[in-house]
Amino acid sequence: TFIWTHDSIGVGEDGCTHQPVEHLAGLRAVPGLDVIRPADANEVVVCWKEIIERRKPVGLILSRQNVPVIDRTKYLPAAGAAKGAYVVAHGSESSKECDVILLATGSEVSIALQARLILAGENIKARVVSLPSFEWFTEQPVQYQEEVLPKSVKARVSVEAGVAQPWYKLIGDCGVPVSLEHYGASASPATLFKEYGFTPENIVVAAKESIKKASE
């Protein structure tokens, strides 16, 4: 089990200008290696238990910056992280239907949840999916994959502070990635996330763009 930290652009003012925006894509391309990027402390617990039980080569990707703990009294339990991906929040309190799916990993999941609330205020139903492990998710039965990412919902946004390369197979032709296709800079995590578009407001813009593409 490999444990890697400093997983995105949020490494701080004392960091070098080469931030690991390409590392997740590279690690996910390694055959036989499961890559896990949990969204919060609860997902870390669930994923660590799964790692121990699986007893296979794995890279656990953790953040340097403070990551908020998702309020599980408002959102769905973290137990679904053991399946690689799960719904954290449905499109609305009363329905599982949605207009767009927001897929995210790591610290970006909490930002996607904030974007969901903004979209709800505009009568747009957004489902938020945490996807800590591509590898674990693709091992799940097709029925479960369809429950999490229904093919009927073509409007999708991926949110990850790295290159978008691994995401296109999940977001499809109508999907819009919120990603970083260049190296970061030496600045505070909050500053960099804002400057490079990892904000609820920018995710909302991406969601609307994807919905428009899906309707054409």
N, C-alpha and C positions, 0 to 999 in steps of 0.2 A: 504494500500500500504506500503510494507516494502522496505526500501532503504538500501542496504548493499554495503559496499566498501571493499577495500583491497581484491580484487577478485581472486588473483592468487599468483604466487611466487614473484611478483614485489613489495613487501611491504617495501623494503629498508633494509639498514644495521642495523637499530635499531629494526628490527622485530625479533620475536622468531623463532626457527627452525621449529615449527609446522606451516606450511603455508597451506591455505585452499584448498588443491588440490582435496579433496573429497566432498566439500560442494555443488558444482553445481550439481553433480550426486545425492546427497541426497535430495536437494531441488526439483529437477526435478521428484523425486519419490513420492513427497507429492501429494496426490490426491486433485484436485481442486485448486492447486496453479500454476499460470502462472509465469514462470521464464524468465526474460528478461535481456540479456547481450548485450547492444548496442556496435557498433564498433567505433563510434565517436560522436561528439556533434550533428551532424545533425540527426543521428539515435535516439539519446536521445529525441530530440524534437518530432520526429514522434511517437516514442513509448509512450512518456508521453501523447500525445493527445489521442492515442489509449487506454491507461490505463484509462484515465478519462471517455472516452465514454463507455468502457466495464463495468466499475464499478464492478469488480470481484477481489478476492484476488490475489495479484501479488507481486513478489519479483523483484525489479529493482537492477541489479548487476552492480556496477560501479567500476572503477579502481582508485587506488591511484596514480599510475605513470602517467606522461604526455602521452596522447594518441593523435597522429596526426589526424588532420581533413582531411578526404579523399577528394581529389580534384574532385568535381562533374562536372567540365568542361571536365575531362578526363574519368570519370567513371559514371555509371548510377545513377539516383537520389535515395536519401535515402527513398523515399516514400514507396518503397517495404518492408521496415522494418515492416510496419503495418500488413503485411501478415505473419510475422514470419520468412520468408526467401525470399531472392531475389537474382538475378544475379547482382553483382557489375561490373563484367567485363566478356565479352564473350571471347571465345578462340582466336579471332583475330578481327581486326577492320572491316573486310569485311564479316565475317561469324560467325554464332552462333554455328557452329560445334566445337567440342573440343575432345581432346584425353584423357583428365583427368579433373576431377572436384576437386577443392580445396575448402573445406568447413571450415569456421572459425567463431569465435565469438569474440567480444570484441577487445582488442588491437591487437590480432593476425590476424585480417583481413588485416591490413596494411602490415604485414609481408608476408601474402599470396599473396598480390598484387605485392610485390617485387619479390617473387618467380616466379610469372607468367611472368614477364619481362625476367628473366633469361631463363626460359623454351622457351619463344618465340625466344630467340636468338639461341636456338638449334632446332628450327622448331618443337617444341612441343606446341600444342595449349591447354592452360589451362584456364578453366572457374573458376572464383572466385565467390563463393556464401557466402554471409553473412547470418548467421542463428541466429539472436538474440533470437528467441523463438521457441523451439521445439513444444510447445503446440499450439501456434497460427498457425504454419505451418501445423500441422496435421489437423487443422480445415478447411483448404482451400480445394476447389474442387480438385478432383483427376487430372483433366486436368491441373490445375495450378501447382500442385506438379510435374507432369510429365514435364512441361515446364522448371521448375527450375532444377530438378534432373531427367533427362531422363533415363529410365531403360536401354537403349541401351549403355550408358556409364558406364561401370562397374569399370573403373579405378578411384578411389576416394581417397582423402586424407583428414582427419579431422585434424584441428589444433586448439588446445585449451590447455591452461596451467593448466591442471587438469587431473584427471583420464579419460581414454577413454571409460569407461563402457557405457555411454548413446549413444555413437556414432555408435556402431556396426550395429544397425538396419538401419542406413542411408548409411554407407559405404560398407556394404555387405562383401562377402567372399574375394573379390579381393582388398578391401580397406586397407589402411595403416594409422594408427593413429599416429599423432605427439602429444604425450601426456606426462604426468608426473605421474608415478605410485608409487611415494614415496614423502615424504615431502621435502620442499625446504631447504634453508639455509639463514643465515644472510649475505647478500651481496647486492650490488647495483642491481637494476632491469636489467640493461644492461648486467652485468656479469652473472647473473643467467640465463637469457634467452639464452645467448650464450652457457654457460656450459651445459644446459639441452636440447639444440637442437632446440630451437625456433628461428631459423634463416632461411632466404630465401634459403640458400644453403642446409640445412638439409631437408627442404620441397621439394626441387628439387630432392634430393635423394629418398625421400619417393614416390614422383610422378612417378619416373622412375621404382621403385620397383612395384608399383601398376599397371602400364601399362604392365610390364612384366607378372605379375600374371594374368592379364585380357586376355593376348594373348595366354596363355598356354592352 
